[in-house]
Amino acid sequence: VVLINAIKDVAKALGDLIGATKGAAGKPADDPSMYQLKSAAKVMVTNVTSLLKTVKAVEDEATRGTRALEGTIEHIKQELTVFHSKDVPEKTTSPEESIRMTKGITTATAKAVAAGNSCRQEDVIATANLSRKAVSDMLTACKQAVYHPDISEDTRQRALKYGTECTQGYLEMLEHVLSVS
């Protein structure tokens, strides 16, 4: 699953890089689309590096959990970068849907605490996979909810702030599980 997720990240980054390349074609070096291209290229390099680490981790049974957790932490950091972008999501969801996504965070947190206590590679891998999905889903739902037409600017800013704080706190917890395991 970790390997497939890493491959999906590379494929998505490649698609974004192709799109950024098309957008930047023929533009001057100081054009904003060139900065997007540079950013997309950095993400591509990071994802390919992460894929190579994942392939090596699959070969090395003893560090599978560690590599999976490192990959998840990197993925969540990238998701947070996308969350902070000014891009408006294609669709919006209700604030209630965003609140429903917190259940996944609660479940993943319990799994992470258990993995930190057991230090078993299987538990760490399960935590990495569950955390990756739960945080990604929560950030997506939060960003979609804040662009709902009924949401005020003040509420939007607070929701974005709390989504960021939740994610940063979750990352700290994952990094602690990583250091313990």
PyMOL commands that set and color helices and strands:
alter all, ss='L'
color gray80, all
select helices_A, chain A and resi 2-24+32-59+61-84+95-100+102-118+121-146+153-180
alter helices_A, ss='H'
color red, helices_A
deselect
rebuild
show_as cartoon
